[in-house]
């Protein structure tokens, strides 16, 4: 039950609200109580002051303590209040109702200073459960300037009754409000979390077979919409990666099928009949050998690309000279080009210290030269050049072959892409993809700078400081 976000949110909401309401109610109750007491005390003080003035007047008229006190008490009839007047020895002079001085006796007269009014709460000994507020004051009155004590009490029962009603209202309101708020929170969280449930249901339905499906986006501007959109972005990237892998697998098996079937057919045809000449066997083995070479090159390329994709390719960075690599590869290409009487020209090679993976960069240049040889007709010309432009090394491989058809140019760096008419059974369409990956791995890039009927130029740009 507590594993549900909805339950947890509702409980938290109710707990915090209860705490707030209880603190609020306690504060309100404390203020009420103080106000009530202040009001009660001010009435008591006024009554005490009135008693004092009447007693003073009566004393000035009669001059006899008992008579003045009695007349004072008689003239002051305040409901719910008791009055007792004592002389300076603590003897009661007059009181209302009779005997009240026994219930609320005078504190030791010595403990009260002149004009002092002491206020306190006391239980009523004659009425259990009843509480009274008591004010005791000491006054000195003319004409004899004698000391008198006035004790007035008032019942707190009506005030406490009012307070109890207020307390009940506050305490009853807290659970009621918390209940209503918890119900509202439960309902609101259900509504707010509904898109999350819809998303998770939809996410459960999405598998490798329906990668084009996406999560519902209820409101693109709120946080859940943002989450769904982010998730959909992730799904799109995963779907693209999955699609790329599928295509790679399909293309790879398609490409591998041709050399394998050539090998099988050649072997089968030669085995089908006995008594073949050595020349025939030799021819068959040559076919098998060249197809196997093609196969192993293809497998190696695919392995490199797979490693590049998974990020597990270990690059061996070390310092070397780019110009030397260019020279060596151009010389190797010249050997291949010789068959077609293609001339390999080497332009100005400035000294080019570089830090990178020498073997990979050699392969990059070799792939470009290999293509140049493949796609340049006999007696053509290939040119390799290296120059520095600002902070980059520019490697150019140029040929005067047939060029790349315009519609094919955006795709030549794609894996397994080949211009069918040109390269039937020549390559697997991985050479440029690998060359581009190598350039990028070194922080550079590879692009087709120019292509037309006069030939093609590939340009590799590498940062001078290495990758
Ligand atoms: P392949 O192994 O088929 O050569 P690449 O990835 O190296 O694969 O090249 C992709 C395609 O680009 C080739 O099939 C070819 O049609 C075209 N191409 C590459 N280099 C050249 C070039 N120098 N001249 C003409 N076409 C080229």
Boltz pocket constraint, residues with backbone or C-beta under 6 A from the ligand:
constraints:
  - pocket:
      binder: B
      contacts: [[A, 367], [A, 368], [A, 371], [A, 372], [A, 375], [A, 376], [A, 399], [A, 401], [A, 402], [A, 403], [A, 404], [A, 412], [A, 413], [A, 414], [A, 417], [A, 418], [A, 419], [A, 420], [A, 422], [A, 423], [A, 426], [A, 427], [A, 428], [A, 429], [A, 430], [A, 431], [A, 432], [A, 433], [A, 456]]
      max_distance: 6.0
